[in-house]
Amino acid sequence: MQPEVRIPAFNVSASPGYTLSCSATGTPPVYTALIRNATVLVNTTSTARVQVYEEGKYICMATSKFGTDVGDVSVILVGTNLLLT
């Protein structure tokens, strides 16, 4: 069965240090990766998790011999001291 990405939401407002996670269903093994700015942050055969300290779009990619599925989530950090000019 082709992998299917499971992400918590399309948009997340969170404090710095928030743990972003994504998982996937499908016929094992399914490799699940979290990617930001073309950099793989984690690649695992279980739920991919990273602590988020930067805003932006994070991509969740699930891959197996049966195919690939991709989802993304935009993270906005709240509770930070941002200098506005």
C-alpha positions as CSV (number, residue, x, y, z in Angstrom):
1,M,0.0,0.0,0.0
2,Q,1.3,3.5,-0.9
3,P,2.4,5.7,2.0
4,E,0.0,8.4,3.3
5,V,1.4,11.3,5.3
6,R,-0.3,12.3,8.6
7,I,0.4,15.8,9.8
8,P,-1.2,17.6,12.7
9,A,-2.5,20.7,10.8
10,F,-1.6,22.8,7.8
11,N,-0.8,25.8,10.0
12,V,0.7,25.7,13.5
13,S,1.2,28.6,15.9
14,A,3.6,27.5,18.6
15,S,6.2,28.6,21.1
16,P,9.9,28.0,20.2
17,G,10.9,24.5,21.1
18,Y,7.5,23.1,19.9
19,T,7.8,19.4,18.8
20,L,6.6,19.1,15.3
21,S,5.8,15.5,14.3
22,C,4.5,13.7,11.2
23,S,3.8,10.1,10.6
24,A,2.7,7.9,7.7
25,T,0.7,4.8,7.1
26,G,1.4,2.3,4.4
27,T,3.0,-1.1,3.8
28,P,6.3,-1.1,5.8
29,P,9.0,-0.1,5.7
30,V,7.9,3.5,5.3
31,Y,10.6,6.1,5.6
32,T,9.3,9.4,7.1
33,A,11.3,12.6,6.8
34,L,10.9,16.2,8.0
35,I,12.5,18.7,5.6
36,R,13.0,22.5,5.8
37,N,14.7,24.6,3.1
38,A,15.8,21.5,1.2
39,T,17.5,20.1,4.3
40,V,16.5,16.8,5.8
41,L,16.1,17.3,9.5
42,V,15.2,13.8,10.4
43,N,14.6,10.5,8.4
44,T,13.1,7.5,10.2
45,T,10.9,4.5,9.9
46,S,8.7,5.7,12.8
47,T,7.1,9.1,13.5
48,A,9.4,11.9,12.5
49,R,9.8,14.6,15.2
50,V,11.8,17.8,15.5
51,Q,11.9,20.7,17.9
52,V,11.1,23.9,16.0
53,Y,13.0,27.1,16.6
54,E,12.5,28.7,13.2
55,E,9.3,29.8,11.4
56,G,8.6,28.6,7.9
57,K,7.3,25.7,5.9
58,Y,8.2,22.2,6.9
59,I,7.6,19.3,4.6
60,C,6.7,15.8,5.6
61,M,7.7,13.1,3.1
62,A,6.8,9.4,3.3
63,T,8.5,7.0,1.0
64,S,8.3,3.2,0.4
65,K,8.8,0.9,-2.5
66,F,5.1,1.5,-3.3
67,G,5.5,5.3,-3.8
68,T,5.8,8.7,-2.1
69,D,3.4,11.1,-0.4
70,V,4.2,14.7,0.7
71,G,2.5,17.1,3.0
72,D,3.5,20.4,4.4
73,V,2.8,22.5,7.5
74,S,3.6,26.2,8.1
75,V,4.9,27.1,11.5
76,I,4.5,30.5,13.1
77,L,6.4,31.1,16.3
78,V,4.5,33.1,19.0
79,G,5.8,34.4,22.3
80,T,9.2,35.5,20.8
81,N,10.7,38.9,21.1
82,L,10.8,40.0,17.5
83,L,12.5,43.3,16.6
84,L,10.2,45.2,14.3
85,T,11.8,48.1,12.2
